Amino acid sequence: MTTTPEHTSAVPLRVLDHNDIFRDEVYQKQFEGKREFENAAPKEEVQRVLDWTRGWEYREKNFAREALTVNPAKACQPLGAVLAALGFEGTMPLVHGSQGCVAYFRSHFARHFKEPVPAASTSMTEDAAVFGGINNLVEAMENITALYKPKHIAISTTCMAEVIGEDLFAYIGAARDQEAITQDFPVSYAHTPSFVGSHITGYDVMLKGILEMLAKSPDADASKVAKSDKVRLNVIPGFDTYIGNHREYKRILELMGVDPLILGDHSSSLDSPADGEYDLYPGGTPLAEGALAKFSRASLVLQESTLRRTAEYIEKDWKQDTILLETPLGVKGTDAFLTAVAKVAEVEVPAELTAERGRLVDAITDSHAYVHGKRVAIAGDPDLVVALTRFVLELGMIPVHIVSTNADTSFPARMEKVLSASKFGEEATVWPEKDLWHLRSLVFTEPVDVLIGSMQLKYISREANVPLVRVGFPIFDRHHLHRFPIIGYTGGLHLLTQLVNTILDEMDRNAPDHSFDAVR
Ligand code: SF4
Protein backbone atom coordinates (compact mmCIF):
# COMPACT_ATOMS: atom_id res chain seq x y z
CA MET A 1 0.00 0.00 0.00
CA THR A 2 1.38 3.37 -0.95
CA THR A 3 0.20 6.90 -1.50
CA THR A 4 0.64 6.75 -5.25
CA PRO A 5 -1.68 8.72 -7.56
CA GLU A 6 -3.38 5.51 -8.70
CA HIS A 7 -4.87 4.75 -5.31
CA THR A 8 -8.39 5.71 -4.46
CA SER A 9 -9.84 6.87 -1.18
CA ALA A 10 -11.04 3.30 -0.59
CA VAL A 11 -7.44 2.34 0.10
CA PRO A 12 -6.26 3.12 3.63
CA LEU A 13 -3.78 5.97 3.47
CA ARG A 14 -0.21 5.21 4.45
CA VAL A 15 1.97 8.24 3.90
CA LEU A 16 5.39 7.26 2.67
CA ASP A 17 8.54 9.19 3.34
CA HIS A 18 10.02 10.61 0.14
CA ASN A 19 12.91 8.20 0.57
CA ASP A 20 10.44 5.46 -0.35
CA ILE A 21 7.66 7.07 -2.32
CA PHE A 22 9.68 7.87 -5.43
CA ARG A 23 10.87 4.27 -5.66
CA ASP A 24 7.28 3.31 -6.34
CA GLU A 25 6.69 1.80 -9.77
CA VAL A 26 4.32 4.62 -10.75
CA TYR A 27 6.95 7.30 -10.18
CA GLN A 28 9.65 5.19 -11.81
CA LYS A 29 7.45 4.99 -14.92
CA GLN A 30 6.94 8.76 -14.79
CA PHE A 31 10.68 9.36 -14.57
CA GLU A 32 11.27 7.12 -17.59
CA GLY A 33 8.53 8.96 -19.50
CA LYS A 34 10.09 12.30 -18.61
CA ARG A 35 13.50 11.17 -19.85
CA GLU A 36 11.94 10.03 -23.11
CA PHE A 37 9.97 13.30 -23.52
CA GLU A 38 13.10 15.38 -22.89
CA ASN A 39 15.13 13.22 -25.25
CA ALA A 40 17.66 12.84 -22.43
CA ALA A 41 21.17 11.59 -23.11
CA PRO A 42 21.68 7.85 -22.64
CA LYS A 43 22.57 6.86 -19.07
CA GLU A 44 25.97 5.59 -20.21
CA GLU A 45 26.80 9.01 -21.69
CA VAL A 46 25.70 10.79 -18.49
CA GLN A 47 27.94 8.44 -16.50
CA ARG A 48 30.88 9.03 -18.87
CA VAL A 49 30.63 12.82 -18.44
CA LEU A 50 30.17 12.45 -14.68
CA ASP A 51 33.33 10.36 -14.48
CA TRP A 52 35.17 12.96 -16.58
CA THR A 53 34.15 15.73 -14.15
CA ARG A 54 35.92 13.79 -11.44
CA GLY A 55 39.30 13.87 -13.16
CA TRP A 56 42.29 16.20 -13.50
CA GLU A 57 41.36 17.53 -16.95
CA TYR A 58 38.03 18.81 -15.64
CA ARG A 59 39.66 20.09 -12.45
CA GLU A 60 41.87 22.37 -14.52
CA LYS A 61 38.89 23.71 -16.46
CA ASN A 62 36.94 24.09 -13.24
CA PHE A 63 39.70 26.16 -11.63
CA ALA A 64 40.04 28.31 -14.77
CA ARG A 65 36.48 29.61 -14.49
CA GLU A 66 36.23 33.28 -13.56
CA ALA A 67 32.71 34.58 -14.07
CA LEU A 68 30.73 31.79 -12.46
CA THR A 69 30.30 30.60 -8.88
CA VAL A 70 28.83 27.18 -8.15
CA ASN A 71 27.69 26.27 -4.62
CA PRO A 72 29.42 29.06 -2.72
CA ALA A 73 29.86 28.30 0.97
CA LYS A 74 28.43 31.62 2.07
CA ALA A 75 25.16 33.51 2.47
CA CYS A 76 24.32 37.14 1.82
CA GLN A 77 25.02 40.17 4.00
CA PRO A 78 21.59 40.85 5.56
CA LEU A 79 21.42 37.28 6.87
CA GLY A 80 24.42 38.10 9.04
CA ALA A 81 22.87 41.44 9.99
CA VAL A 82 19.75 39.64 11.25
CA LEU A 83 21.89 37.39 13.47
CA ALA A 84 23.72 40.41 14.88
CA ALA A 85 20.38 42.06 15.70
CA LEU A 86 19.08 38.91 17.42
CA GLY A 87 22.03 39.19 19.81
CA PHE A 88 20.49 42.22 21.56
CA GLU A 89 17.64 42.52 24.07
CA GLY A 90 14.17 43.28 22.74
CA THR A 91 15.44 43.83 19.22
CA MET A 92 13.40 43.37 16.07
CA PRO A 93 15.56 42.95 12.96
CA LEU A 94 13.98 44.89 10.08
CA VAL A 95 15.23 44.21 6.58
CA HIS A 96 14.53 46.95 4.04
CA GLY A 97 13.80 45.33 0.71
CA SER A 98 11.81 42.54 -0.80
CA GLN A 99 9.86 40.11 1.34
CA GLY A 100 11.38 36.94 -0.09
CA CYS A 101 14.82 37.81 1.25
CA VAL A 102 13.59 37.91 4.83
CA ALA A 103 11.68 34.66 4.33
CA TYR A 104 14.99 33.11 3.27
CA PHE A 105 16.88 34.46 6.33
CA ARG A 106 14.18 33.33 8.73
CA SER A 107 13.89 29.88 7.21
CA HIS A 108 17.69 29.47 7.16
CA PHE A 109 17.96 30.24 10.88
CA ALA A 110 14.81 28.31 11.78
CA ARG A 111 16.14 25.23 9.98
CA HIS A 112 19.52 25.50 11.70
CA PHE A 113 18.44 26.41 15.23
CA LYS A 114 15.00 24.71 15.13
CA GLU A 115 13.59 27.88 16.68
CA PRO A 116 11.14 30.59 15.56
CA VAL A 117 13.05 33.64 14.32
CA PRO A 118 11.50 37.11 14.53
CA ALA A 119 12.46 39.37 11.61
CA ALA A 120 10.39 41.92 9.72
CA SER A 121 10.49 43.15 6.15
CA THR A 122 9.59 46.50 4.58
CA SER A 123 8.14 44.42 1.71
CA MET A 124 9.24 46.63 -1.16
CA THR A 125 7.51 45.83 -4.44
CA GLU A 126 7.74 47.28 -7.96
CA ASP A 127 6.50 50.78 -7.06
CA ALA A 128 8.98 51.12 -4.19
CA ALA A 129 11.76 49.86 -6.44
CA VAL A 130 11.00 52.70 -8.87
CA PHE A 131 10.04 55.57 -6.53
CA GLY A 132 11.96 54.59 -3.40
CA GLY A 133 10.90 52.71 -0.28
CA ILE A 134 10.62 55.53 2.27
CA ASN A 135 6.91 54.94 2.81
CA ASN A 136 7.50 51.21 3.27
CA LEU A 137 10.16 51.86 5.89
CA VAL A 138 8.14 54.43 7.82
CA GLU A 139 5.04 52.25 7.80
CA ALA A 140 7.05 49.18 8.81
CA MET A 141 8.46 51.00 11.84
CA GLU A 142 5.03 52.19 12.87
CA ASN A 143 3.56 48.69 12.56
CA ILE A 144 6.46 46.99 14.32
CA THR A 145 6.40 49.29 17.33
CA ALA A 146 2.58 49.01 17.56
CA LEU A 147 2.35 45.24 17.10
CA TYR A 148 5.59 43.73 18.40
CA LYS A 149 6.64 46.34 20.95
CA PRO A 150 10.41 45.98 20.59
CA LYS A 151 12.90 48.03 22.61
CA HIS A 152 15.10 48.53 19.56
CA ILE A 153 14.86 48.09 15.78
CA ALA A 154 17.97 47.11 13.81
CA ILE A 155 17.63 47.87 10.08
CA SER A 156 19.63 46.28 7.29
CA THR A 157 19.11 46.29 3.51
CA THR A 158 18.68 43.82 0.66
CA CYS A 159 20.08 44.02 -2.86
CA MET A 160 17.02 45.84 -4.18
CA ALA A 161 17.26 48.66 -1.64
CA GLU A 162 20.97 49.05 -2.30
CA VAL A 163 20.67 49.03 -6.08
CA ILE A 164 18.41 52.09 -5.91
CA GLY A 165 20.57 53.73 -3.22
CA GLU A 166 18.14 53.92 -0.31
CA ASP A 167 19.23 56.36 2.42
CA LEU A 168 18.47 54.69 5.75
CA PHE A 169 19.68 57.60 7.88
CA ALA A 170 17.29 60.02 6.16
CA TYR A 171 14.41 57.54 6.23
CA ILE A 172 14.78 56.92 9.98
CA GLY A 173 14.72 60.70 10.49
CA ALA A 174 11.53 60.86 8.41
CA ALA A 175 9.98 58.09 10.52
CA ARG A 176 10.65 60.15 13.65
CA ASP A 177 9.34 63.36 12.02
CA GLN A 178 6.17 61.56 10.92
CA GLU A 179 5.77 60.16 14.46
CA ALA A 180 5.90 56.57 13.26
CA ILE A 181 8.35 56.17 16.14
CA THR A 182 9.21 58.55 18.95
CA GLN A 183 12.19 60.89 18.65
CA ASP A 184 14.23 58.85 21.13
CA PHE A 185 13.22 55.32 20.09
CA PRO A 186 16.45 53.31 19.62
CA VAL A 187 17.10 52.46 15.98
CA SER A 188 20.37 51.23 14.51
CA TYR A 189 21.09 50.59 10.88
CA ALA A 190 23.62 49.15 8.46
CA HIS A 191 23.79 49.10 4.68
CA THR A 192 24.26 45.47 3.67
CA PRO A 193 24.47 45.18 -0.12
CA SER A 194 24.63 41.51 -1.01
CA PHE A 195 26.44 41.90 -4.28
CA VAL A 196 29.60 42.33 -2.20
CA GLY A 197 30.76 40.59 0.96
CA SER A 198 28.87 37.80 2.67
CA HIS A 199 26.95 37.04 5.84
CA ILE A 200 30.05 37.73 7.94
CA THR A 201 30.41 41.26 6.48
CA GLY A 202 26.73 41.88 7.18
CA TYR A 203 27.18 40.66 10.75
CA ASP A 204 30.13 43.00 11.21
CA VAL A 205 28.51 46.18 9.90
CA MET A 206 25.25 45.56 11.77
CA LEU A 207 27.07 44.88 15.04
CA LYS A 208 29.11 48.04 14.54
CA GLY A 209 25.89 49.97 13.83
CA ILE A 210 24.26 48.68 17.02
CA LEU A 211 27.32 49.42 19.17
CA GLU A 212 27.59 52.93 17.69
CA MET A 213 23.93 53.63 18.47
CA LEU A 214 24.26 52.27 22.03
CA ALA A 215 27.47 54.19 22.68
CA LYS A 216 25.65 57.44 21.82
CA SER A 217 22.54 56.64 23.89
CA PRO A 218 21.74 58.32 27.22
CA ASP A 219 22.60 55.04 28.96
CA ALA A 220 26.23 55.35 27.85
CA ASP A 221 27.15 57.13 31.04
CA ALA A 222 30.21 56.12 33.05
CA SER A 223 28.39 56.93 36.31
CA LYS A 224 25.99 54.05 35.53
CA VAL A 225 28.74 51.41 35.61
CA ALA A 226 28.03 49.19 38.63
CA LYS A 227 30.79 49.11 41.24
CA SER A 228 32.48 45.73 41.22
CA ASP A 229 35.78 44.22 42.26
CA LYS A 230 35.75 42.20 39.05
CA VAL A 231 37.25 43.38 35.80
CA ARG A 232 34.67 43.65 33.03
CA LEU A 233 35.74 42.41 29.62
CA ASN A 234 33.72 42.62 26.43
CA VAL A 235 33.60 39.32 24.55
CA ILE A 236 32.70 39.53 20.85
CA PRO A 237 32.21 36.02 19.41
CA GLY A 238 31.11 37.28 15.95
CA PHE A 239 29.06 35.21 13.48
CA ASP A 240 29.14 32.21 15.80
CA THR A 241 26.16 29.90 15.45
CA TYR A 242 27.19 27.68 18.38
CA ILE A 243 24.99 29.00 21.15
CA GLY A 244 26.91 26.62 23.44
CA ASN A 245 29.97 28.77 22.72
CA HIS A 246 28.36 31.89 24.14
CA ARG A 247 27.55 30.06 27.36
CA GLU A 248 31.03 28.57 27.47
CA TYR A 249 32.69 31.99 27.12
CA LYS A 250 30.63 33.20 30.07
CA ARG A 251 31.42 30.12 32.17
CA ILE A 252 35.16 30.32 31.47
CA LEU A 253 35.42 34.02 32.25
CA GLU A 254 33.35 33.74 35.39
CA LEU A 255 35.58 30.87 36.56
CA MET A 256 38.52 33.21 36.05
CA GLY A 257 36.89 35.84 38.25
CA VAL A 258 36.14 38.15 35.32
CA ASP A 259 32.83 39.88 34.59
CA PRO A 260 32.07 39.01 30.93
CA LEU A 261 29.86 41.15 28.72
CA ILE A 262 29.01 39.27 25.54
CA LEU A 263 28.32 41.74 22.74
CA GLY A 264 25.92 40.02 20.37
CA ASP A 265 24.60 37.27 22.63
CA HIS A 266 22.01 35.32 20.62
CA SER A 267 22.32 32.23 22.82
CA SER A 268 18.91 32.70 24.46
CA SER A 269 17.21 34.32 21.46
CA LEU A 270 17.82 31.14 19.48
CA ASP A 271 17.40 28.61 22.26
CA SER A 272 14.30 29.52 24.23
CA PRO A 273 12.89 26.89 26.60
CA ALA A 274 9.54 25.21 25.89
CA ASP A 275 7.80 26.31 29.09
CA GLY A 276 4.36 26.98 27.69
CA GLU A 277 4.92 30.72 27.15
CA TYR A 278 5.99 32.26 23.85
CA ASP A 279 8.43 35.11 24.26
CA LEU A 280 9.22 37.08 21.10
CA TYR A 281 12.46 38.43 22.58
CA PRO A 282 13.80 35.75 24.91
CA GLY A 283 17.33 37.03 25.37
CA GLY A 284 20.19 39.07 24.03
CA THR A 285 22.76 41.46 25.41
CA PRO A 286 20.87 43.95 27.61
CA LEU A 287 20.77 47.32 25.80
CA ALA A 288 21.73 49.23 28.94
CA GLU A 289 24.77 46.97 29.41
CA GLY A 290 25.73 47.28 25.75
CA ALA A 291 25.69 51.07 26.18
CA LEU A 292 28.30 50.70 28.94
CA ALA A 293 30.55 48.41 26.90
CA LYS A 294 32.89 51.26 26.02
CA PHE A 295 33.81 51.55 29.71
CA SER A 296 34.95 47.90 29.98
CA ARG A 297 38.67 47.33 30.41
CA ALA A 298 39.11 45.65 27.02
CA SER A 299 37.31 43.91 24.16
CA LEU A 300 38.22 40.37 23.16
CA VAL A 301 37.52 40.13 19.42
CA LEU A 302 37.31 36.44 18.49
CA GLN A 303 36.84 36.48 14.72
CA GLU A 304 39.49 38.54 12.99
CA SER A 305 38.12 38.39 9.44
CA THR A 306 34.48 38.77 10.45
CA LEU A 307 34.83 41.58 12.96
CA ARG A 308 37.29 43.85 11.17
CA ARG A 309 35.12 46.99 11.11
CA THR A 310 33.76 46.46 14.61
CA ALA A 311 37.29 46.02 15.99
CA GLU A 312 38.50 49.18 14.21
CA TYR A 313 35.55 51.13 15.56
CA ILE A 314 36.12 50.01 19.15
CA GLU A 315 39.81 50.74 18.97
CA LYS A 316 39.48 54.18 17.38
CA ASP A 317 36.25 55.54 18.84
CA TRP A 318 36.18 53.93 22.26
CA LYS A 319 40.00 54.01 22.48
CA GLN A 320 39.70 50.68 24.20
CA ASP A 321 42.26 47.89 24.41
CA THR A 322 41.08 45.68 21.49
CA ILE A 323 42.54 42.19 21.60
CA LEU A 324 42.26 40.23 18.34
CA LEU A 325 42.38 36.50 18.98
CA GLU A 326 41.81 33.42 16.87
CA THR A 327 38.57 31.65 17.81
CA PRO A 328 39.73 29.49 20.76
CA LEU A 329 39.36 25.96 19.42
CA GLY A 330 41.48 23.11 20.78
CA VAL A 331 44.35 23.17 23.24
CA LYS A 332 46.56 25.89 21.77
CA GLY A 333 43.64 28.13 20.80
CA THR A 334 42.18 27.93 24.29
CA ASP A 335 45.61 28.41 25.89
CA ALA A 336 46.05 31.63 23.90
CA PHE A 337 42.58 32.82 24.90
CA LEU A 338 43.07 32.13 28.61
CA THR A 339 46.54 33.68 28.56
CA ALA A 340 45.15 36.86 27.00
CA VAL A 341 42.29 37.05 29.52
CA ALA A 342 44.65 36.41 32.45
CA LYS A 343 47.00 39.14 31.25
CA VAL A 344 44.49 41.87 30.53
CA ALA A 345 42.30 41.19 33.60
CA GLU A 346 45.28 40.44 35.86
CA VAL A 347 43.80 37.18 37.09
CA GLU A 348 45.03 33.58 37.37
CA VAL A 349 43.85 30.58 35.39
CA PRO A 350 41.96 28.49 37.97
CA ALA A 351 42.74 24.84 38.69
CA GLU A 352 39.34 23.83 37.28
CA LEU A 353 40.31 25.02 33.80
CA THR A 354 43.76 23.46 34.08
CA ALA A 355 42.02 20.15 34.87
CA GLU A 356 39.76 20.57 31.81
CA ARG A 357 42.86 21.13 29.70
CA GLY A 358 44.35 17.91 31.06
CA ARG A 359 41.17 16.01 30.23
CA LEU A 360 41.24 17.24 26.64
CA VAL A 361 44.92 16.29 26.27
CA ASP A 362 44.10 12.87 27.74
CA ALA A 363 41.19 12.40 25.32
CA ILE A 364 43.38 13.38 22.36
CA THR A 365 45.94 10.81 23.49
CA ASP A 366 43.21 8.13 23.77
CA SER A 367 42.02 8.84 20.22
CA HIS A 368 45.29 9.62 18.48
CA ALA A 369 45.71 6.17 16.94
CA TYR A 370 42.56 6.72 14.90
CA VAL A 371 42.81 10.40 13.98
CA HIS A 372 46.58 10.70 13.50
CA GLY A 373 47.61 10.88 9.85
CA LYS A 374 44.06 11.11 8.53
CA ARG A 375 43.82 13.38 5.50
CA VAL A 376 41.18 16.06 5.82
CA ALA A 377 39.47 18.75 3.72
CA ILE A 378 38.03 21.77 5.55
CA ALA A 379 35.58 24.38 4.23
CA GLY A 380 33.74 27.28 5.80
CA ASP A 381 33.96 30.85 7.06
CA PRO A 382 37.57 32.07 7.26
CA ASP A 383 37.79 32.44 11.05
CA LEU A 384 36.31 29.02 11.69
CA VAL A 385 38.55 27.43 9.06
CA VAL A 386 41.72 28.94 10.59
CA ALA A 387 40.74 27.70 14.06
CA LEU A 388 39.69 24.24 12.82
CA THR A 389 42.92 23.83 10.89
CA ARG A 390 44.98 24.55 13.98
CA PHE A 391 42.91 22.03 15.92
CA VAL A 392 43.27 19.21 13.39
CA LEU A 393 47.03 19.84 13.22
CA GLU A 394 47.09 19.43 16.99
CA LEU A 395 45.52 16.00 16.50
CA GLY A 396 48.19 14.98 13.97
CA MET A 397 45.69 15.07 11.11
CA ILE A 398 46.85 16.23 7.68
CA PRO A 399 44.87 19.12 6.22
CA VAL A 400 44.97 18.73 2.44
CA HIS A 401 42.34 21.07 0.98
CA ILE A 402 41.27 24.27 2.74
CA VAL A 403 38.47 26.23 1.08
CA SER A 404 36.87 29.49 2.22
CA THR A 405 34.53 31.15 -0.27
CA ASN A 406 34.21 34.33 1.80
CA ALA A 407 37.87 34.63 2.79
CA ASP A 408 39.31 38.12 3.01
CA THR A 409 42.79 39.27 2.01
CA SER A 410 44.30 38.42 5.41
CA PHE A 411 43.23 34.78 5.17
CA PRO A 412 46.18 33.29 3.21
CA ALA A 413 48.76 34.81 5.58
CA ARG A 414 46.84 33.62 8.65
CA MET A 415 46.59 30.13 7.20
CA GLU A 416 50.28 30.12 6.33
CA LYS A 417 51.14 30.99 9.92
CA VAL A 418 49.03 28.12 11.26
CA LEU A 419 50.20 25.57 8.68
CA SER A 420 53.90 26.40 8.89
CA ALA A 421 53.84 25.85 12.65
CA SER A 422 53.31 22.09 12.16
CA LYS A 423 54.97 19.47 10.00
CA PHE A 424 51.50 18.07 9.35
CA GLY A 425 50.65 21.29 7.53
CA GLU A 426 53.16 20.82 4.70
CA GLU A 427 50.75 19.18 2.27
CA ALA A 428 47.94 21.70 2.66
CA THR A 429 46.75 23.89 -0.18
CA VAL A 430 44.69 26.97 0.69
CA TRP A 431 41.89 28.07 -1.61
CA PRO A 432 40.44 31.48 -0.73
CA GLU A 433 37.34 32.56 -2.66
CA LYS A 434 36.80 29.10 -4.12
CA ASP A 435 33.44 27.37 -3.91
CA LEU A 436 32.20 23.88 -3.16
CA TRP A 437 32.29 22.87 -6.81
CA HIS A 438 36.04 23.54 -6.69
CA LEU A 439 36.20 21.49 -3.49
CA ARG A 440 34.47 18.62 -5.29
CA SER A 441 37.23 18.57 -7.92
CA LEU A 442 39.90 18.70 -5.21
CA VAL A 443 38.38 15.81 -3.28
CA PHE A 444 38.03 13.60 -6.37
CA THR A 445 41.53 14.26 -7.71
CA GLU A 446 43.37 14.21 -4.37
CA PRO A 447 41.23 12.10 -2.03
CA VAL A 448 40.90 12.67 1.70
CA ASP A 449 39.67 10.55 4.60
CA VAL A 450 37.38 13.12 6.23
CA LEU A 451 35.52 16.29 5.26
CA ILE A 452 34.89 19.01 7.85
CA GLY A 453 32.35 21.72 7.14
CA SER A 454 28.70 22.63 7.00
CA MET A 455 25.80 20.49 5.84
CA GLN A 456 26.41 21.87 2.34
CA LEU A 457 29.31 19.40 2.00
CA LYS A 458 27.02 16.39 2.30
CA TYR A 459 26.65 16.15 -1.48
CA ILE A 460 30.41 15.81 -1.96
CA SER A 461 30.49 13.44 1.00
CA ARG A 462 27.94 11.13 -0.62
CA GLU A 463 29.32 11.30 -4.13
CA ALA A 464 32.96 10.83 -3.12
CA ASN A 465 32.10 8.41 -0.30
CA VAL A 466 34.02 10.43 2.29
CA PRO A 467 32.53 10.90 5.77
CA LEU A 468 31.53 14.42 6.78
CA VAL A 469 31.98 15.94 10.21
CA ARG A 470 29.43 18.72 10.37
CA VAL A 471 30.88 21.93 11.79
CA GLY A 472 29.77 25.49 11.02
CA PHE A 473 26.67 26.96 9.43
CA PRO A 474 24.25 25.98 8.06
CA ILE A 475 23.50 22.55 9.49
CA PHE A 476 19.90 21.68 8.66
CA ASP A 477 20.15 17.92 8.59
CA ARG A 478 21.46 17.07 12.05
CA HIS A 479 20.01 18.17 15.33
CA HIS A 480 21.38 19.99 18.37
CA LEU A 481 25.03 20.26 17.36
CA HIS A 482 24.83 24.03 17.84
CA ARG A 483 23.74 23.59 21.46
CA PHE A 484 27.14 22.23 22.48
CA PRO A 485 30.27 24.39 22.61
CA ILE A 486 33.17 23.82 20.26
CA ILE A 487 35.37 26.48 21.90
CA GLY A 488 37.43 26.04 25.04
CA TYR A 489 38.77 22.74 26.32
CA THR A 490 35.24 21.39 26.75
CA GLY A 491 34.37 22.39 23.20
CA GLY A 492 37.59 20.73 21.99
CA LEU A 493 36.36 17.52 23.58
CA HIS A 494 33.05 17.78 21.72
CA LEU A 495 34.81 18.36 18.41
CA LEU A 496 37.22 15.50 19.03
CA THR A 497 34.28 13.23 19.91
CA GLN A 498 32.54 14.09 16.64
CA LEU A 499 35.72 13.55 14.65
CA VAL A 500 36.97 10.31 16.15
CA ASN A 501 33.55 8.67 16.23
CA THR A 502 32.92 9.55 12.59
CA ILE A 503 36.23 7.89 11.73
CA LEU A 504 35.37 4.86 13.87
CA ASP A 505 31.90 4.57 12.28
CA GLU A 506 33.57 4.56 8.89
CA MET A 507 36.11 2.01 10.03
CA ASP A 508 33.38 -0.31 11.28
CA ARG A 509 31.35 0.15 8.12
CA ASN A 510 34.31 -0.90 5.97
CA ALA A 511 35.81 -3.52 8.27
CA PRO A 512 36.16 -7.08 6.98
CA ASP A 513 34.75 -9.73 9.32
CA HIS A 514 38.12 -10.47 10.91
CA SER A 515 38.57 -6.81 11.87
CA PHE A 516 35.06 -5.95 13.03
CA ASP A 517 36.25 -5.52 16.59
CA ALA A 518 34.23 -4.76 19.70
CA VAL A 519 37.01 -2.54 21.02
CA ARG A 520 38.41 0.49 19.27
S1 SF4 B 1 21.29 38.00 -2.30
FE1 SF4 B 1 20.06 39.88 -2.34
S2 SF4 B 1 18.14 39.25 -3.32
FE2 SF4 B 1 19.15 37.39 -2.61
S3 SF4 B 1 18.34 37.00 -0.55
FE3 SF4 B 1 20.21 38.19 -0.31
S4 SF4 B 1 19.52 40.31 -0.21
FE4 SF4 B 1 17.85 39.13 -1.08
Residues whose N, C-alpha, C, O or C-beta is under 5 A from the ligand:
A	BS01	SF4	C76 C101 Y104 T158 C159 S194
